Structures are given as C-alpha cells and as structure tokens.
Amino acid sequence: MTRRVSILGSTGSIGRQTLEVAAACGHRVAALALRGSVELAEQQARRFLPQLVAAADEGAAAQLRVRLADTPIRVAGGEQALLEAASLEDADTVVAAIVGVAGLKPTLAAVEAGKRVALANKEALVCAGELVMARAVQTGAEIVPVDSEHSAIFQCLQGCRDRGQVERLILTASGGPFFGRTREELAQVTREQALRHPNWAMGAKITVDSATMMNKGLEVIEAMRLYAMPPERIQVVIHRQSIVHSLVEFVDGAVLAQLGTADMRLPIQYALTWPERTPGPAQALDLLACPPLTFQPPDLEAFPCLALALECAGRGGTATAVLNGANEAAVALFLEGRIGFLDIPRLVAQALDRVEAKADGCGLDEIFEADRAARCAVKERMR
C-alpha cells in the first residue's frame, strides 16, 4: 500500500529516516513540518515536492518561501502551520516526530483528523496519554508506535485477540554509554561522553535521556497508555546488544520477542505499512553474526531518573507532565554545559516535590500548566 505521508519533524533523525523509507518504498510525501534547519528542509522539499512545508519558526518560513519560490510548494509558518500539516486532508498518515512537549498539539491535531499516527513523539503519551488515546477511539485514528521498543511490543501483540492473556510487557534498554558505572563515577561525566550512545544514532536530547535512563522511564509511561497496562506489569531489563527490541509475556508462560538490527527504519516502515510487510531499506538480522544475548536488571540507585519515572507512572495524572517538563528543562541545561550529569535527576526530583500534581482526567490547559510550572521550578533552582 502506498501511503501519503505528512512528516512532523522532517529534519530530525526520525524524519530523515522516514524520508529514506518513503523513497525506498514508494510512499508519497504530502507535507514536511520542522522548526529550523532551512538548508536541509529546502533539500528535502526539492526532492520530495510536498504540497506543504510548515516551519514553526516564522523566520525559517520566510527564508523557505524565498528559496522555494520557483516550485509549486506552499510554505507556511508558525504553530498553526504545524497543525495544518498534521491534519492535511491529502495525507492519510502522519509521522509525529517533533521532539518534546512541543509535539503534543500537532500529534493531537492528527488524532482529531482521524489519521494514522506513526508515533515517535513519546511526550504526547507521557504528558497527555489518556486524552490522546481517548480521542483516537472517538475519531477512529490509528496510533502505531515508531519507538523500537513499542513497535516490538505492537508486533508481538498482533496475534493476541484478548489482551487479558498478556501477563506483562518487557521493555529492553541498552543501558546507554554509562552502564555498570556507580553513582559516584557518574558525577564527572561530560556532555560529550553522554552523547556517545553505544548502539543508536539519535538526537541530542533523546541520547542524554538514554544515558540517564529517563528515556526508558518515559517508555514505561508510554506503554501504560498505549496498551492500557498498569505499571506493575511492565518490566525493564538491560539488554546491551539492542537486538531484542522488547518482549511480551503471556499468562501461559510463553514469551514472544521481536528481534532486529539497531535500525530505526524497520519500525518506521512497519508503522507505515501495517498490517502489511514489504521489502525496505533496512538490513535483515544475521543470527549467526550476533553476539551472545544478555539480560540484566537496571541499577535504580545509579540511574535515579528511571526510579523517578516509575514513581510518576504509579501516580498518574499531571505528575507525568511535571516529570517530562522538568526533565526537558534539565537536559537543556546539561547540554548547554550549565549543570552536571547528576544534576538532571536532582532537579527533576525537586520539581516533582514543588509542583502539585493533579489527578487523572485533566485537560490540555492543566497539562500545559503542569509542564510550565515544572520548567519554572527547574529554572528557579538555577538562580
């Protein structure tokens, strides 16, 4: 099946790989949405000739209008342009790959329009998962995960007619670049060290989240919302080889796993073609070339971000939005060189103590207020 795809976050890692998949598999690109990266956006637009290019930054939009003036492509700027790209009538599939809580409104716009949403923006479900999933049921939108772990679970569940037969979900984690280090050893790690992921090539923010293991905590919350599974039935295991992407255990003791190379083009392509499978650009896994596969428990003392996320998963409500907002603010400070690695969980924990969380059933205004308050709490601690 040929898809007509709108890509939110086209110049990021997932967006670029989605375009590779689209080119290899013959999918048509209906819209590109981005923040900046004007030169790359122009190259993408000229190659794929979308109907619309939307830039969140008005300055970037102005530049792109000049650069693409000799093409039939329409260029729009600002938040409304992103929402238009997310709900474009000509697109049947929206790849939601804008990083952070900034991707929430465009993701929700795609859901409201009843699109298939290939979801790479985990913050949409972390902050507003109950709202997003409820609206998807009401509008008929299909949410198909792109994260390798959630894609693995999604694939393992395809033959499961009754979710009551699922005993637990098992999320694998690479452990990041600092696996095996003690909390004391982590005190001196640098930005450059945190950005050296052993297995995956990702953007800076998600790479730091992997190093702190916050990324895995956010994925636990995401799994809760995607699969209506309580947090006590979601387990995290360290799997250094990143070959088993996640597993599902059933009530009879059977465990299904999805294996593959560490290549995000595989889950991206599956999100576009599901329930069909087609040849694509990713290389198949060679079992005879695989190293031994190992599994270990995470160290919650050395990586307290995971513990904080698990705590918020149990609390629910806007606690998860506070967690995400505080983490985004703290990671930004770390990437700017203003705080140390262990200051990230410290600042997140302080924000969770200071910002009152509201119960489940909150609307967007309350979710964004929790996010704003969390970011303010982090900044106040820096003064």
C-alpha positions as CSV (number, residue, x, y, z in Angstrom):
1,M,0.0,0.0,0.0
2,T,1.3,3.4,-0.9
3,R,0.9,6.0,1.9
4,R,0.5,9.8,1.6
5,V,2.7,10.9,4.5
6,S,2.9,14.1,6.5
7,I,6.2,14.2,8.4
8,L,6.3,16.3,11.6
9,G,9.9,16.9,12.4
10,S,11.3,16.1,9.0
11,T,14.8,17.4,9.6
12,G,15.3,15.4,12.8
13,S,16.7,11.8,13.0
14,I,13.3,10.1,12.7
15,G,12.2,12.5,10.0
16,R,15.3,11.9,7.8
17,Q,15.0,8.2,8.1
18,T,11.3,8.3,7.3
19,L,12.2,10.0,4.1
20,E,14.6,7.2,3.3
21,V,11.8,4.7,3.8
22,A,9.4,6.8,1.7
23,A,11.9,6.9,-1.1
24,A,12.7,3.2,-0.9
25,C,9.1,2.0,-0.6
26,G,7.4,4.5,-2.9
27,H,5.3,6.4,-0.4
28,R,4.4,10.0,-1.3
29,V,5.2,12.9,0.9
30,A,2.3,15.3,1.3
31,A,3.8,17.7,3.9
32,L,7.0,18.4,5.8
33,A,7.0,20.2,9.1
34,L,10.0,21.4,11.0
35,R,11.4,24.0,13.4
36,G,14.5,25.3,11.6
37,S,17.3,23.7,9.5
38,V,16.4,25.7,6.5
39,E,19.0,24.3,4.1
40,L,18.1,20.7,4.8
41,A,14.4,21.5,4.6
42,E,14.9,23.0,1.2
43,Q,16.8,19.9,0.0
44,Q,14.0,17.7,1.3
45,A,11.3,19.8,-0.3
46,R,13.0,19.8,-3.7
47,R,13.5,16.1,-3.7
48,F,10.0,15.1,-2.5
49,L,7.9,18.0,-3.7
50,P,5.3,18.0,-0.9
51,Q,2.2,20.1,-1.1
52,L,3.1,22.0,2.1
53,V,6.2,22.9,4.0
54,A,5.4,24.1,7.5
55,A,8.1,25.8,9.7
56,A,7.4,26.5,13.4
57,D,9.8,29.4,13.2
58,E,8.4,32.3,11.2
59,G,11.9,33.4,10.2
60,A,12.7,29.9,8.8
61,A,9.4,30.0,6.9
62,A,10.3,33.4,5.4
63,Q,13.6,32.0,4.2
64,L,12.0,28.9,2.7
65,R,9.4,31.0,0.8
66,V,12.3,32.7,-1.0
67,R,14.3,29.5,-1.5
68,L,11.3,27.6,-2.9
69,A,9.7,30.4,-4.9
70,D,10.4,28.5,-8.1
71,T,8.4,25.5,-7.0
72,P,4.7,24.9,-6.6
73,I,5.3,24.1,-2.9
74,R,3.3,26.2,-0.4
75,V,5.3,27.4,2.7
76,A,3.6,28.4,6.0
77,G,5.0,29.5,9.3
78,G,4.1,29.3,13.0
79,E,2.2,26.9,15.2
80,Q,-0.9,27.0,13.1
81,A,1.2,25.8,10.1
82,L,2.3,22.7,12.1
83,L,-1.3,21.9,13.0
84,E,-2.3,22.2,9.3
85,A,0.5,19.8,8.3
86,A,-0.7,17.4,11.0
87,S,-4.3,17.5,9.7
88,L,-3.7,17.9,6.0
89,E,-6.6,16.4,4.0
90,D,-4.3,14.9,1.4
91,A,-2.3,12.9,4.0
92,D,-3.5,9.6,5.3
93,T,-0.6,9.1,7.6
94,V,1.2,11.5,10.0
95,V,4.7,10.7,11.3
96,A,4.7,12.5,14.7
97,A,8.5,13.1,15.3
98,I,8.7,16.5,16.8
99,V,10.8,16.2,19.9
100,G,9.4,17.1,23.3
101,V,6.1,18.5,24.6
102,A,6.1,20.8,21.5
103,G,4.9,17.8,19.6
104,L,1.8,17.3,21.7
105,K,-0.6,19.7,19.9
106,P,0.4,18.6,16.4
107,T,0.0,15.0,17.4
108,L,-3.4,15.6,18.9
109,A,-4.4,17.5,15.7
110,A,-3.5,14.4,13.6
111,V,-5.6,12.3,16.0
112,E,-8.5,14.7,15.8
113,A,-8.3,14.5,12.0
114,G,-8.6,10.7,12.2
115,K,-5.2,10.0,10.7
116,R,-2.9,7.0,11.1
117,V,-0.4,8.4,13.5
118,A,3.1,6.8,13.3
119,L,4.0,8.0,16.8
120,A,7.7,8.8,17.5
121,N,6.9,11.7,19.9
122,K,6.7,9.8,23.3
123,E,6.0,13.0,25.2
124,A,2.5,13.2,23.7
125,L,1.6,10.0,25.6
126,V,3.7,10.7,28.6
127,C,2.0,14.1,29.2
128,A,-1.4,13.5,27.8
129,G,-1.7,9.8,27.0
130,E,-5.2,9.3,28.4
131,L,-6.5,12.3,26.4
132,V,-4.8,11.2,23.2
133,M,-5.9,7.6,23.4
134,A,-9.5,8.5,24.2
135,R,-9.7,10.9,21.3
136,A,-8.2,8.2,19.0
137,V,-11.0,5.9,19.9
138,Q,-13.6,8.6,19.2
139,T,-12.2,9.8,15.9
140,G,-11.0,6.4,14.5
141,A,-7.4,7.5,14.4
142,E,-4.8,4.6,14.3
143,I,-1.9,5.1,16.6
144,V,1.0,2.9,15.6
145,P,4.2,3.3,17.6
146,V,7.6,4.0,16.0
147,D,9.9,3.7,19.0
148,S,11.7,0.4,18.5
149,E,10.6,-1.0,21.9
150,H,6.9,-0.1,21.4
151,S,7.0,-1.3,17.8
152,A,8.4,-4.6,19.1
153,I,5.5,-4.9,21.6
154,F,3.0,-3.9,19.0
155,Q,4.3,-6.6,16.6
156,C,4.3,-9.3,19.4
157,L,0.7,-8.5,20.2
158,Q,-0.6,-8.9,16.6
159,G,-1.7,-12.5,17.2
160,C,-3.3,-11.7,20.6
161,R,-7.0,-11.4,20.4
162,D,-7.6,-11.0,24.1
163,R,-5.3,-8.5,26.0
164,G,-6.3,-10.3,29.2
165,Q,-4.0,-13.0,28.1
166,V,-1.0,-10.7,28.5
167,E,0.9,-11.2,31.7
168,R,3.4,-8.4,31.3
169,L,5.3,-6.2,28.9
170,I,9.1,-6.4,29.0
171,L,10.9,-3.3,27.7
172,T,14.6,-3.7,26.8
173,A,17.2,-1.0,27.4
174,S,20.7,-0.7,26.1
175,G,21.9,0.8,29.3
176,G,23.4,3.7,27.4
177,P,27.1,4.7,27.5
178,F,27.4,4.5,31.3
179,F,26.1,1.0,32.0
180,G,27.9,-0.5,35.0
181,R,29.1,2.8,36.5
182,T,28.4,3.7,40.0
183,R,26.6,6.9,41.1
184,E,30.0,8.3,42.2
185,E,31.6,7.6,38.9
186,L,28.7,9.3,37.0
187,A,29.4,12.6,38.9
188,Q,32.1,13.6,36.5
189,V,30.8,12.6,33.1
190,T,30.7,15.2,30.3
191,R,28.3,16.2,27.7
192,E,30.4,14.6,25.0
193,Q,30.5,11.3,26.9
194,A,26.8,11.3,27.4
195,L,26.2,11.8,23.6
196,R,28.2,8.7,22.7
197,H,25.5,6.1,22.6
198,P,26.9,2.6,22.0
199,N,24.2,1.3,19.6
200,W,21.9,4.0,18.3
201,A,22.4,7.3,16.4
202,M,19.8,9.7,17.8
203,G,19.2,13.4,18.5
204,A,21.0,15.0,21.5
205,K,18.0,15.2,23.8
206,I,17.0,11.6,23.5
207,T,20.6,10.4,23.6
208,V,21.0,12.2,27.0
209,D,17.7,10.6,28.1
210,S,19.2,7.2,27.2
211,A,22.3,8.0,29.2
212,T,20.3,8.9,32.3
213,M,17.7,6.1,31.6
214,M,14.9,8.6,31.8
215,N,14.1,7.5,28.2
216,K,13.2,4.1,29.5
217,G,11.1,5.5,32.3
218,L,9.2,7.6,29.7
219,E,8.7,4.5,27.7
220,V,7.2,2.7,30.7
221,I,4.6,5.5,30.9
222,E,4.1,5.4,27.2
223,A,3.5,1.7,27.3
224,M,0.9,2.2,30.1
225,R,-1.1,4.4,27.8
226,L,-0.6,2.6,24.5
227,Y,-1.6,-0.8,25.9
228,A,-3.8,0.0,28.9
229,M,-1.3,-1.8,31.1
230,P,-0.7,-1.0,34.8
231,P,2.9,0.0,35.6
232,E,3.5,-3.0,37.9
233,R,3.0,-5.3,34.8
234,I,5.7,-3.5,32.8
235,Q,9.3,-4.6,33.4
236,V,12.6,-3.0,32.3
237,V,15.6,-5.2,31.5
238,I,19.1,-4.1,30.3
239,H,19.9,-5.7,27.0
240,R,23.3,-4.3,25.9
241,Q,23.2,-5.7,22.4
242,S,20.0,-3.9,21.2
243,I,18.9,-6.9,19.2
244,V,15.9,-8.0,21.2
245,H,13.8,-4.8,21.0
246,S,11.2,-5.8,23.6
247,L,9.1,-8.8,24.7
248,V,5.6,-9.8,25.7
249,E,4.9,-12.5,28.3
250,F,1.6,-14.3,28.2
251,V,-0.4,-15.9,31.1
252,D,0.6,-19.4,29.9
253,G,4.3,-18.6,30.4
254,A,5.1,-18.1,26.7
255,V,7.3,-15.1,25.8
256,L,7.3,-13.5,22.4
257,A,10.2,-11.2,21.3
258,Q,10.9,-9.1,18.3
259,L,14.5,-9.1,17.1
260,G,16.2,-7.0,14.5
261,T,19.2,-4.8,13.7
262,A,19.6,-1.5,15.5
263,D,18.0,0.4,12.6
264,M,15.0,2.8,13.2
265,R,14.0,2.4,9.5
266,L,12.5,-1.0,10.4
267,P,9.9,0.3,13.0
268,I,9.2,3.4,10.8
269,Q,8.4,1.3,7.8
270,Y,6.2,-1.1,9.8
271,A,4.2,1.9,11.2
272,L,3.6,3.0,7.6
273,T,2.7,-0.4,6.1
274,W,1.0,-2.2,9.0
275,P,-0.7,-4.7,8.8
276,E,1.3,-5.5,5.6
277,R,5.0,-6.0,5.4
278,T,7.1,-5.0,2.3
279,P,10.8,-5.1,1.3
280,G,12.6,-2.0,2.6
281,P,16.0,-0.3,3.1
282,A,16.9,-1.9,6.5
283,Q,19.3,-4.8,6.6
284,A,18.0,-8.1,8.0
285,L,19.4,-9.6,11.2
286,D,22.1,-12.2,10.7
287,L,21.7,-14.5,13.7
288,L,25.0,-16.3,13.0
289,A,26.8,-13.0,13.4
290,C,25.0,-11.9,16.6
291,P,26.9,-11.7,19.9
292,P,25.6,-13.6,22.9
293,L,22.4,-12.0,24.1
294,T,22.4,-10.9,27.8
295,F,19.7,-9.5,30.1
296,Q,20.2,-7.8,33.5
297,P,18.2,-5.7,35.9
298,P,18.6,-1.9,35.8
299,D,20.5,-0.1,38.6
300,L,18.0,2.4,40.1
301,E,20.5,3.8,42.5
302,A,23.0,4.8,39.8
303,F,20.2,5.9,37.5
304,P,17.5,7.6,39.6
305,C,15.8,9.1,36.6
306,L,14.3,5.7,35.9
307,A,13.1,5.4,39.5
308,L,11.5,8.8,39.3
309,A,9.7,7.9,36.1
310,L,8.4,4.7,37.6
311,E,7.1,6.6,40.7
312,C,5.3,9.0,38.4
313,A,3.9,6.1,36.4
314,G,2.2,4.9,39.5
315,R,0.9,8.4,40.5
316,G,-0.6,9.2,37.1
317,G,-2.4,12.5,36.4
318,T,-0.2,15.5,35.7
319,A,2.7,14.0,37.6
320,T,4.0,12.6,34.3
321,A,3.7,16.0,32.7
322,V,5.7,17.6,35.6
323,L,8.3,14.8,35.2
324,N,8.7,15.4,31.4
325,G,8.8,19.2,31.6
326,A,11.4,19.2,34.4
327,N,13.5,16.7,32.5
328,E,13.3,18.6,29.3
329,A,14.5,21.8,31.1
330,A,17.2,20.0,33.0
331,V,18.6,18.2,29.9
332,A,18.7,21.5,28.0
333,L,20.8,23.0,30.9
334,F,23.1,20.0,30.8
335,L,23.6,20.3,27.0
336,E,24.4,24.0,27.5
337,G,27.1,23.0,30.0
338,R,25.4,24.8,32.9
339,I,24.8,21.7,35.1
340,G,26.4,18.3,35.7
341,F,25.0,14.9,34.7
342,L,23.7,14.0,38.2
343,D,22.0,17.5,38.5
344,I,19.4,16.2,36.0
345,P,17.7,13.8,38.4
346,R,18.3,16.2,41.3
347,L,16.4,19.0,39.5
348,V,13.7,16.7,38.3
349,A,13.1,15.3,41.8
350,Q,12.9,18.8,43.3
351,A,10.4,19.9,40.6
352,L,8.2,16.8,41.5
353,D,8.3,17.9,45.1
354,R,7.5,21.5,44.4
355,V,4.8,21.2,41.7
356,E,1.5,19.8,42.9
357,A,0.2,17.1,40.5
358,K,-3.5,16.8,39.7
359,A,-5.4,13.6,39.3
360,D,-6.3,11.8,36.1
361,G,-8.8,13.2,33.6
362,C,-7.1,16.6,33.1
363,G,-7.5,18.7,30.0
364,L,-4.8,20.3,27.8
365,D,-4.7,23.5,29.8
366,E,-3.9,21.7,33.0
367,I,-1.3,19.5,31.3
368,F,0.5,22.6,29.8
369,E,0.3,24.4,33.1
370,A,2.0,21.4,34.8
371,D,4.7,21.5,32.1
372,R,5.2,25.3,32.6
373,A,5.4,25.0,36.4
374,A,7.9,22.2,36.2
375,R,10.2,24.2,33.9
376,C,9.9,27.2,36.1
377,A,10.8,25.1,39.2
378,V,14.0,23.9,37.4
379,K,15.0,27.4,36.4
380,E,14.4,28.8,39.9
381,R,16.8,26.2,41.3
382,M,19.4,27.6,39.0
383,R,19.3,31.1,40.2
